[in-house]
Every structure is written in structure tokens, then in C-alpha cells.
Amino acid sequence: MAQGMPVYDNTNFVSLAKQLIESAKQTSELLKTVEFLKQQKERIEQVSNVIQQLDAVAQLIRNNQQLFQIVQGDLRDILNSPYIRPDEVDRVTASFEEILERSMESVDYIERILTSDYLKMTDAERATVLKDHEARSDEMVAEVSNRARRYKEIISFRKMQDRINNRETGF
């Protein structure tokens, strides 16, 4: 052997090669695990969006039922009151019908969104639209309740006015 020539130990090289191969296997497994976790995250988000959609639809259904019950009961009471003038009946009926029509249009729109792949929306976008309609539905319930309350207050006021005007004086 010549002086200055390095001597290589093949065992260290073989050991290093084995470690590199093992490290590559572990990296490959980690990458597979990361991909699996990404898929699971996407599935969880999809399920979450579907649950949000179902919650929004259930709330919309409750709101519409409440709307119809309010209109059905209160409108009948208001229209049957002797303190509502005949010229007011059409106006009162129209104001409640307008809200019910908006409610039905909203339900039809929601049905189109849910039954077709409407505008190729993602589940998250669909959930957002449903939440917006839920908020509008809440506003409609509040609006119907306020209108019914106002008409009942008008009836109450007119009733009181009638009692005052028609009371018997004992002088």
C-alpha cells in the first residue's frame, strides 16, 4: 500500500446505506399517514357541513311552522274582531300573505339547493346559504309576531275607546 491512501471500511458504508433505506421507508410511511389524515380531515369537514345544513333546514322548518301557526291563529282572531274595519281586512290579509309568500319562496329555493347540485356549490357554501335563509326566516317570524302584536294592540285600543265612548253616565 502506498502511503496516504485512505482505507475504506465497507461495514460503515453498508450500515449507513441500511440506515438511509430504513429512513426512506419511515418517511414513505409518514407521507402515507399525512395523506390519510388529510383525507380524514376532509371527511370530518364534509360531515360537519352536512350537520350544519341539517340543523339549518330543521330551524327553517320550525320557523315556517311557527309562521303558519301565528298567521293561522292570530290572523283569524284579528280578522274576526269587530274592531277591524272592513276596509282594513284586505290590508291586514295582504301584509300577512306577503310574508308567507316570501317564506314559501325561501322554502322552494332551499329545496332546489338541496335536491340538485345547484350551481355546483360545495357543502360549505350550501351551509352558508342555508344559514342566511335561516336568519331571514327568523326575521320573518319576528316580523309576523310584531305585526300580529301591533294589530292586537290596535284592537285593544279600539275596544277601550269603544268602552269609553259607550259608557253610561250616571248623572
C-alpha positions as CSV (number, residue, x, y, z in Angstrom):
1,M,0.0,0.0,0.0
2,A,1.1,3.4,-0.8
3,Q,1.4,6.0,1.9
4,G,-1.5,8.5,2.1
5,M,-4.1,6.2,0.5
6,P,-7.2,6.1,2.7
7,V,-8.5,2.8,3.8
8,Y,-12.3,2.4,3.5
9,D,-14.2,0.2,5.9
10,N,-17.2,-1.3,4.0
11,T,-19.1,-2.1,7.2
12,N,-19.6,1.6,8.0
13,F,-20.8,2.2,4.4
14,V,-23.2,-0.8,4.5
15,S,-24.5,0.3,7.8
16,L,-25.1,3.9,6.5
17,A,-26.9,2.6,3.4
18,K,-29.1,0.4,5.6
19,Q,-30.0,3.4,7.8
20,L,-30.8,5.5,4.7
21,I,-33.0,2.8,3.4
22,E,-34.8,2.5,6.7
23,S,-35.2,6.3,6.9
24,A,-36.7,6.3,3.4
25,K,-39.2,3.6,4.4
26,Q,-40.2,5.6,7.5
27,T,-40.5,8.8,5.5
28,S,-42.7,7.0,3.0
29,E,-44.9,5.7,5.8
30,L,-45.1,9.2,7.3
31,L,-46.2,10.6,4.0
32,K,-48.9,8.0,3.7
33,T,-50.1,8.8,7.2
34,V,-50.2,12.5,6.4
35,E,-52.3,11.8,3.3
36,F,-54.6,9.6,5.3
37,L,-55.0,12.3,7.9
38,K,-55.8,14.9,5.2
39,Q,-58.5,12.6,3.8
40,Q,-60.0,12.1,7.3
41,K,-59.9,15.9,7.9
42,E,-61.8,16.4,4.6
43,R,-64.4,13.8,5.6
44,I,-64.9,15.3,9.0
45,E,-65.4,18.8,7.4
46,Q,-67.9,17.2,5.0
47,V,-69.8,15.6,7.8
48,S,-69.7,18.9,9.8
49,N,-71.1,20.8,6.8
50,V,-73.9,18.3,6.3
51,I,-74.8,18.5,10.0
52,Q,-74.8,22.3,9.7
53,Q,-77.1,22.0,6.7
54,L,-79.4,19.7,8.6
55,D,-79.5,22.0,11.6
56,A,-80.3,25.0,9.3
57,V,-83.0,23.1,7.5
58,A,-84.6,21.9,10.8
59,Q,-84.6,25.5,12.1
60,L,-86.2,26.7,8.8
61,I,-88.9,24.1,9.2
62,R,-89.5,25.1,12.8
63,N,-89.7,28.8,11.8
64,N,-92.1,28.1,8.9
65,Q,-94.3,26.0,11.2
66,Q,-94.3,28.9,13.7
67,L,-95.1,31.4,10.9
68,F,-98.1,29.4,9.8
69,Q,-99.3,28.9,13.4
70,I,-99.0,32.6,14.2
71,V,-100.7,33.6,11.0
72,Q,-103.4,30.9,11.3
73,G,-104.3,31.7,14.9
74,D,-103.7,35.4,15.1
75,L,-104.9,36.4,11.7
76,R,-108.2,34.6,12.4
77,D,-108.5,36.4,15.7
78,I,-107.6,39.8,14.1
79,L,-110.0,39.4,11.2
80,N,-112.9,38.2,13.3
81,S,-112.6,41.2,15.6
82,P,-115.4,43.7,15.4
83,Y,-112.8,46.4,15.9
84,I,-111.1,45.8,12.5
85,R,-112.9,47.8,9.8
86,P,-113.9,46.1,6.5
87,D,-111.5,48.3,4.6
88,E,-108.6,47.1,6.8
89,V,-109.3,43.4,6.2
90,D,-107.7,43.3,2.8
91,R,-104.6,45.3,4.0
92,V,-104.2,43.0,7.1
93,T,-104.6,39.9,5.0
94,A,-102.2,41.1,2.3
95,S,-99.5,42.0,4.8
96,F,-99.5,38.5,6.3
97,E,-99.8,36.8,2.9
98,E,-96.7,38.7,1.7
99,I,-94.7,37.3,4.5
100,L,-96.0,33.8,3.9
101,E,-95.2,34.1,0.2
102,R,-91.6,35.1,1.0
103,S,-91.4,32.1,3.3
104,M,-92.7,29.7,0.7
105,E,-90.3,31.2,-1.9
106,S,-87.5,30.6,0.6
107,V,-88.5,27.0,1.1
108,D,-88.7,26.4,-2.7
109,Y,-85.2,27.9,-3.1
110,I,-83.8,25.7,-0.3
111,E,-85.4,22.6,-1.8
112,R,-83.7,23.4,-5.1
113,I,-80.4,23.8,-3.4
114,L,-80.7,20.5,-1.5
115,T,-82.2,18.3,-4.2
116,S,-79.9,19.3,-7.1
117,D,-76.3,20.1,-7.4
118,Y,-77.4,23.7,-7.5
119,L,-74.7,25.9,-9.1
120,K,-72.1,23.2,-8.2
121,M,-72.0,24.5,-4.6
122,T,-69.7,23.0,-2.1
123,D,-71.2,21.7,1.2
124,A,-69.7,24.7,3.0
125,E,-71.2,27.2,0.5
126,R,-74.6,25.4,0.7
127,A,-74.4,25.5,4.6
128,T,-73.7,29.3,4.4
129,V,-76.7,29.8,2.1
130,L,-78.9,27.8,4.4
131,K,-77.7,29.8,7.4
132,D,-78.5,33.0,5.6
133,H,-82.0,31.7,4.8
134,E,-82.4,30.6,8.5
135,A,-81.6,34.2,9.6
136,R,-84.1,35.6,7.1
137,S,-86.6,33.1,8.4
138,D,-86.0,34.2,11.9
139,E,-86.6,37.8,10.8
140,M,-89.9,36.8,9.1
141,V,-91.1,35.1,12.3
142,A,-90.2,38.3,14.3
143,E,-92.0,40.4,11.6
144,V,-95.2,38.3,11.7
145,S,-95.1,38.4,15.5
146,N,-94.7,42.2,15.6
147,R,-97.5,42.7,13.1
148,A,-99.8,40.4,15.0
149,R,-98.9,42.2,18.2
150,R,-99.5,45.7,16.6
151,Y,-102.9,44.6,15.2
152,K,-103.9,43.2,18.6
153,E,-102.8,46.5,20.2
154,I,-104.9,48.4,17.7
155,I,-107.9,46.1,18.5
156,S,-107.3,46.6,22.2
157,F,-107.1,50.3,21.8
158,R,-110.3,50.5,19.8
159,K,-112.0,48.2,22.3
160,M,-111.0,50.6,25.1
161,Q,-112.1,53.6,23.0
162,D,-115.4,51.9,22.4
163,R,-116.0,51.3,26.1
164,I,-115.1,54.9,26.9
165,N,-117.4,56.3,24.2
166,N,-120.3,54.0,25.1
167,R,-120.2,54.0,28.9
168,E,-123.3,55.1,30.6
169,T,-123.2,58.2,32.7
170,G,-125.0,58.0,36.0
171,F,-125.5,61.8,36.3
